Amino acid sequence: MYNSRLKFLIILFTIMLGICLARLLWIQAALSEQNREIVSNIGIAPPRELPTLRGMILDRRGRPMAQEIADFKLCLLYRYIRLKDEKFWLANALFTAQDRGISPEDAIQYWHEELADELERTNELIAEFLGLPGITREIIETNLSEINSRIWRLREFFAMKRNFPNTEMTLSDYRSIPEEQRLIMEAQVNDLAEMHTQWHCVADINEQAKNAAQIRFIADDDVGIDVSSTRSYPFDETAAHIIGWVNPAQPDKGMFSSDELMKYKEGELAGFTGVEYVFEPLLRGRRGKVTYLGHNGEKEVIASEFGMNVNLTIDAVLQERIEDWVSNPQANKNSSKPTGIVIIDAATGEILASVSTPSYNLNKMRADFTEIKNSPNSPLKNRAMYSLYPPGSSIKPTILLAGMEEGKVTQHSIISCPPVPEENWPRCLLQRNGSCHDWRWQYEGGNNARNAIRGSCNIYFTKLAHRIESEKLQRWLYDIGFGRRILADADLSYAEVSLEQSRGLQESQGIISGSIPQKNVKTFEDLPPLPASERKWFGMGQGNLRVTVLQVANSMALIARGGVFIQPTLYRDKNRQAPPKQLGIADNTIETIKDGMSAVVYETGGTANTAYKESGFDDDTVELFGKTGSTEAPANAWFVGFAQDSRGRSVAIAVVIEGGLHGSSDAAPIAFKSFEILREEGYIGEFEDGR
């Protein structure tokens, strides 16, 4: 019985031993490669991400309007920094002397031999740092000293806590212990995170040295480059509604989710409004990465990609000067009233200025958001591109264009403006005073096309608009750029990311129908119909007609360039501006409109003649064309027009003042001052513009 049990146990153990040997052989044969890889990877440094910077937003002259103020620092691990600390050498020498029973001198010699390679590498790195602009030996030595002092204070504290755990000893008590004893205890504190995993910055890198440092140290395991940055807006309030601002990355949290090096980290900022938002896919940079492949220093490096810059058509200085003048109560009597201004280079469609006041300081936006949002004058509202207004008499050049092209009047046709108003028709301003344009112009050709523009006769334009079939009037308004969004799209094809929705600046499409469109108007067929009863009101810029300042400015640019429609654009290098569109407008129509708009400014009886004479604008090389306008309920004052110089350059302008009473006295002075600034900045007149 006993022998049987013994045999059974021997057989059982033999079987178990065979299984273990078989398992061991299988591991050696089948999993050897996998295990070698696991063993090889033990101790390989984890991947390290490399910093990047957000791109800049530049004006047409290359001046930064939004930029990343980066704080670049060169960093080292404590293993190198400690070698520049005399206390480190002394503490380790004292501990080794006690531990091995040798003299402190021999212990110091031992540590110098032990760390000779690291010390040589430290000196090499410092020498390379000193080769970068702006870095001096004094700066590095000061920073090294501060870092070593800070870490040694930590070692001191933990040495006290570990060696005297059950006492209420204070640091003062601890420091009363002889220094040699303390240094021996502190030499044994070698497990602090700050000593092994944290980079310590030893020198700031200036803007000049930034790129050189990135190139030189991008894949150097011994050097870290720390980047902290602040989004800065050098022009403060200038063009705030165009530039926009950044906020924590909420709107597009998932936009880069498939790209580990682009997706947002906690606390990172993204474009929230304006150009910052529209061009987020391009402005955002892509982090770099160093992946360590083995113990021999082999690595894979993906370089950082700085965000692309975006070049705007806006002239920051021009815009700033106009904004400052409009907001100055000593210069502008309407400085407290919200104002919108758009200025366009007629030849290209490039927007030179897009002013909306009141504005807000982009550098303080995030801190002051609640106060700005609740301000009674609504500074967040973009009055140049988003707010809708009845255009008043500023629409009359467009009505004349449509009427002449449809054959409803010629340049010589007279539409009577009698002193007694007709029933159910709007009254002309002169009729309210018992007069009429028939009398005013009786010796100057009568109330014809150019004189109707000159004196802004409501009777002429309401009757003219009423003569034009509704669909044809709508078609002309649409083709000229009303009732739809006209700003050229941003070209985001450069971005290596799939966009779920289109991105564009806030821009209103306006209303050129009897009701508000219920969808985005992309074609003429998307428009609701225009009732016949509305046409006469459209003729004087009232009724349901609503426009943006941008649309009116672009209609002036169209007339200035001879009847060619060009999409206005804000982007110089990344825009999808459609090809110019010839509308087939007769030269005679354009010349008649220009004749009337010139008379508005230069001739007696012109609605802006008094304001022009008082403006001080005097330049024989520049000719101005204008049209004033005003509306009631809501009350707004308009001036629209363009300037052309002897070299063939043209700039178009539209100005609206909320609460303004008269275009001639309120809006025209702002336009004439803007023309003066345009001349001083070299866009019109005798000044050279090669800046």
Summary of the structure (lengths in Angstrom):
residues: 691
radius of gyration: 38.0
end to end distance: 112.0
largest distance: 145.7
contacts: 2252
relative contact order: 0.10
helix: 42%
strand: 16%
